[in-house]
Amino acid sequence: MKAAALYFLFGMKLPFALFLLAVSAWGAACTDTEKCTEWVALPESPWRSRIFTSYPLDTPNPSITRAFVLVHGTNRDADNYFRTALAAAFLAGALDDTIVIAPHITSATNGCQDKLALHEVSYSCGGDSWRSGGTSTSNDRITSFDFVDQILRKLANRRTFPNLKAIVVAGHSAGGQFVDRYAMANQVHDKLGVPITYLVANPSSYAYLDSTRPRGESGQFRDYQDARNCTTYNRWPYGLDGRAGGYTAKQSDEQLRRQLAERPVTYLLSELDTLPLAGFDGSCPAMAQGPNRLARGQAFSRYINEKFGAHHKAVIVPLCGHNARCVFTSDPALEVAFPN
């Protein structure tokens, strides 16, 4: 049965609590957000961050062959994203052999008001924020990208998951911004011995690799024509200029360009995500990338392939707007997130 039909029967027609009961009956995966949590310790420090996970990260589990890590949006509602990831794994028939993880990237600064547990890291909510590997406000040696690095290291531990064959790191909206920059910058991609792919869904902006931007409907990429009136258009995280701190500060522009071009990325773009809603970034550096999220994603996927020789894919998700659950439970998304 197609994923859309299953989701209609279990995810939309019934309350989501009953859908989770159906998910629970599918396999031994943990699906209760009150119980499916654990802490990930950050290296060489007492600091820690929480995840929602369908299986323990430190208990040997030879049945796991795939990991699906889904990064939440601007509301930092990792519990809801965990439910979405579970729904996707259920529809793909993958709950038994997939560990589903939703990191909780908390912030208690710059207007964000998450309640923190003892030694729980608070990541920056403004400026070079958690969305782009910014420095923690709890410890200036920790960034939000370090958190996901540590999750991936644990997944790649062969003593725990000896049969893990693939890791998918995905994110929607602000989480899509996170994954766009993380795919470019992370330093564990080639070191884990497990292939990693990245799914970037409906972000408001991307990190451009040079000073060019899409020019209207021509499809051409030229030096940004309004740079005099939008002087920040190429500053990080919209471009590579001004990376004074955070995870990417020690990497050269050329290194970031090469890494992004070489790594496997798919852009999941909702067909109906064309309105300035749900935290849409209308700032001048974001508007330099296109009029709406769909146009920005289509332009950036062409840009990285045409100008830097990448082989990234852009997948249009029909009949979805700016909605993570609609996107990740769609057939096009399931095909790339849980390939046979």
C-alpha positions, -999 to 999 in steps of 0.1 A, spaced: 0 0 0 13 35 -9 26 56 20 0 83 13 -28 58 17 -13 44 49 -9 78 64 -45 87 55 -57 56 73 -35 58 103 -21 93 106 -48 116 95 -81 97 98 -73 86 134 -59 108 162 -21 108 163 -21 89 196 -39 60 179 -15 62 151 13 58 176 -4 27 189 -4 13 154 33 21 152 40 4 185 23 -27 173 46 -28 143 78 -36 162 98 -32 193 108 4 187 102 28 215 74 53 205 64 70 237 80 105 239 78 104 277 101 74 277 121 75 245 147 99 256 184 98 267 213 121 271 243 125 248 274 136 266 296 162 248 333 153 246 356 163 274 330 182 294 302 177 318 277 192 293 250 171 277 221 173 252 190 153 250 177 131 222 145 113 214 154 78 201 135 46 192 164 24 204 191 30 230 223 44 216 246 23 239 229 -11 239 242 -36 213 216 -41 186 226 -61 155 192 -57 139 197 -20 132 209 -14 96 199 22 91 198 54 112 173 83 105 182 115 123 156 143 120 164 179 131 135 200 144 125 235 132 126 269 149 103 259 177 128 233 188 99 208 193 120 176 190 91 155 204 69 164 175 97 157 150 103 124 167 67 115 160 70 126 124 102 105 120 85 75 136 55 79 112 79 80 82 98 49 94 65 31 99 52 39 65 84 27 50 82 -6 69 115 2 85 108 5 123 124 -28 131 158 -22 114 160 16 117 170 37 147 150 69 147 165 100 164 153 135 170 180 157 186 167 184 210 188 215 204 177 237 233 182 274 237 175 298 266 189 330 250 179 357 226 142 353 231 142 315 233 130 302 267 137 264 269 138 250 304 172 234 309 181 204 330 214 202 350 244 205 326 221 207 296 237 228 269 220 260 257 228 267 221 226 303 207 193 313 194 204 344 176 233 356 154 255 326 145 229 304 160 223 267 165 210 266 129 245 271 115 268 254 140 271 284 163 289 284 196 270 273 227 262 299 254 270 273 280 305 265 269 323 284 241 341 252 230 308 234 221 287 240 190 254 226 178 272 207 151 294 190 177 262 176 192 252 159 160 288 148 154 286 130 187 253 113 178 268 100 146 300 87 163 278 67 186 258 53 157 290 43 139 302 23 169 304 -12 156 302 -27 191 267 -12 194 254 -13 158 276 -39 140 253 -40 109 246 -3 104 249 4 67 236 39 63 229 72 82 204 98 70 206 133 85 175 153 77 159 185 87 129 207 79 126 245 79 152 258 105 163 222 107 167 223 69 190 253 74 209 233 100 214 203 77 224 224 47 253 239 67 261 207 85 264 188 52 289 214 41 309 217 73 309 185 94 343 168 100 330 133 106 315 125 72 346 106 59 357 92 92 329 70 105 330 41 81 293 44 75 279 63 45 260 95 54 234 112 32 216 145 39 180 156 33 174 193 33 137 202 34 122 236 29 148 259 46 144 297 43 180 301 32 211 284 21 248 290 25 260 302 -9 296 294 -19 305 326 -37 291 361 -43 267 352 -71 229 349 -67 201 338 -90 190 366 -114 152 367 -118 137 341 -141 167 339 -163 181 310 -143 216 326 -144 238 332 -114 256 366 -114 271 389 -89 243 402 -66 231 434 -82 218 451 -50 249 444 -29 253 482 -21 219 482 -3 222 447 12 257 446 25 252 414 46 239 393 17 271 372 16 278 370 53 276 337 72 252 319 73 239 332 39 274 331 24 309 323 35 320 358 47 325 366 83 328 332 100 344 345 131 333 318 155 314 285 156 321 252 140 331 265 106 355 292 117 386 270 113 377 258 78 387 276 46 362 287 20 377 262 -4 373 233 20 337 241 26 330 244 -12 347 211 -18 330 192 10 295 204 0 300 195 -36 313 161 -29 287 150 -3 253 134 -12 225 159 -6 188 158 -16 166 189 -14 130 181 -5 110 211 -17 72 214 -11 52 222 -42 30 246 -22 57 263 0 54 296 -18 40 319 8 59 340 35 45 319 64 58 299 93 90 319 102 98 328 66 130 347 64 122 380 46 156 397 53 175 412 24 202 384 24 175 358 23 155 376 -4 186 377 -25 183 339 -28 147 340 -42 112 351 -35 100 320 -16 113 287 -2 104 267 -33 122 291 -56 152 293 -33 156 255 -31 153 251 -69 178 278 -75 203 265 -50 202 230 -63 209 242 -98 236 265 -85 256 238 -66 254 214 -95 261 238 -124 288 259 -107 306 234 -85 300 201 -102 279 185 -75 254 158 -81 227 169 -56 191 161 -63 160 184 -59 128 165 -53 95 183 -55 70 170 -29 35 174 -44 5 188 -24 26 198 6 31 233 20 55 242 49 47 211 69 73 186 81 49 157 86 34 161 51 69 162 36 86 133 54 56 109 51 53 115 14 63 88 -11 91 109 -26 106 115 8 103 79 19 121 68 -13 152 88 -4 151 84 34 145 47 34 158 33 2 155 -5 -4 
